[in-house]
Amino acid sequence: MTKAFRIQNPEYRSNTKKTLKELASLVEGEVAGDENAAICGVAGIEDAGEGDITFIANPKYIGRVSATKASAIIASSDIKVQSKNFLHVKNPYLAFAKILALFNPPVALYKGAHPAAYIHQTAVIGSSVSIYPHVYIEEDAKIGNGVALYPGVYIGKAAQVDDDTVLYSNVSVREGCRIGKRVIVHCNSVVGSDGFGFAKDGAKYHKIPQVGIVRIEDDVEIGASVTIDRATLGETVVGRGTKIDNLVQIAHNVTIGEDSIIVAQAGIAGSTKIGSRVTLAGQVGVVGHIEIGDDVIIGSQSGVAQDITSKGVFSGSPAIPHREWLKAQNIFAKLPEMRKMLLELEKRVSLLDKPEEKRGIGEGEKRRN
């Protein structure tokens, strides 16, 4: 279950204690060194002390291995240092995540529904829920088993939140929207705000009713202060396993496929279709009514203005294949020098068009020619 949060405190040690051999079994790794070394905590490579395990996922930190005081290091098999205990794995970052979760068990949640929460009499509430003070649940809403709703959460009329989902403080799930199982939504995010739809009436704008919903599929995580607009008609959809960073805007009728990554400050305009396993890096902007296919990566601060159907890496505004963008960037840095050269060439060409007398060619030079 994903519903409880975890706290990592430098002064705190859990009661969990494992040998390096036991951890190797957990993450399907191999021990190089003392397999009986006792591990009771996880720390960064510079802060780790005796009893801690640390990790290296980026090669630029290899130089810090010899100085760390950690009892063991999670790393790929090509990193080896004498007198250090290693837990060699294929994916150090994934192994680190699993071990970190082991040593930081979930903090216990409030059990049941707090008396200071408002729950409409027609709402359906599952078992083993954690409903904190000042939660507001409207009529005909459905809350699944094991759901955790933190203070200030609003669940609109006929909205549905499925099993083992956690909504942190001040999250709003507007009327009719659907949240799947094992979803995490962080503070102050809004699921189902009105889509930005207006019809022009002379110099004024007439609001178009937004009567669709948002559907969030299972195992999605949504960061803080994210806004996902309801569809004008039909659904705005975020596919299973997709992860959305903080401060992202997803407009009405957008569809995002499975296992995609949307990084902070990205914005997706209305009716755009995003495929599965797509990555939109920080501050990417996507115009409306286009399609991005599966397995596409869009680099930071890029602007996507047309369909991208073939998988690959794209950058720039408008976004083009990343290798072409790198070539363009290299040229861009040389533009001042190129402009200077071009002006000089233009000057020379203009002289060639003038009569010889005006070019300063004398009689003696003419005879030599």
Secondary structure as UniProt FT lines:
FT   TURN            10..11
FT   STRAND          18..19
FT   HELIX           20..27
FT   STRAND          30..32
FT   TURN            35..36
FT   STRAND          38..39
FT   STRAND          41..42
FT   TURN            45..47
FT   TURN            50..51
FT   STRAND          52..55
FT   HELIX           59..64
FT   TURN            65..67
FT   STRAND          72..75
FT   TURN            77..78
FT   TURN            82..83
FT   STRAND          86..88
FT   HELIX           92..103
FT   STRAND          112..113
FT   TURN            115..116
FT   STRAND          118..119
FT   TURN            121..122
FT   STRAND          124..125
FT   STRAND          130..131
FT   TURN            133..134
FT   STRAND          136..137
FT   TURN            139..140
FT   STRAND          142..143
FT   TURN            145..146
FT   STRAND          148..149
FT   TURN            151..152
FT   STRAND          154..155
FT   TURN            157..158
FT   STRAND          160..161
FT   TURN            163..164
FT   STRAND          166..167
FT   TURN            169..170
FT   STRAND          172..173
FT   TURN            175..176
FT   STRAND          178..179
FT   TURN            181..182
FT   STRAND          184..185
FT   TURN            187..188
FT   STRAND          190..193
FT   STRAND          198..201
FT   TURN            202..203
FT   STRAND          204..207
FT   STRAND          213..216
FT   TURN            218..219
FT   STRAND          221..222
FT   TURN            224..225
FT   STRAND          227..229
FT   STRAND          235..238
FT   TURN            240..241
FT   STRAND          243..244
FT   STRAND          249..250
FT   TURN            252..253
FT   STRAND          255..256
FT   TURN            258..259
FT   STRAND          261..262
FT   TURN            264..265
FT   STRAND          267..268
FT   TURN            270..271
FT   STRAND          273..274
FT   TURN            276..277
FT   STRAND          279..280
FT   TURN            282..283
FT   STRAND          285..286
FT   STRAND          291..292
FT   TURN            294..295
FT   STRAND          296..298
FT   TURN            300..301
FT   STRAND          303..304
FT   STRAND          312..315
FT   TURN            316..319
FT   STRAND          320..321
FT   HELIX           322..333
FT   HELIX           335..352
FT   TURN            356..360
FT   HELIX           363..368
//
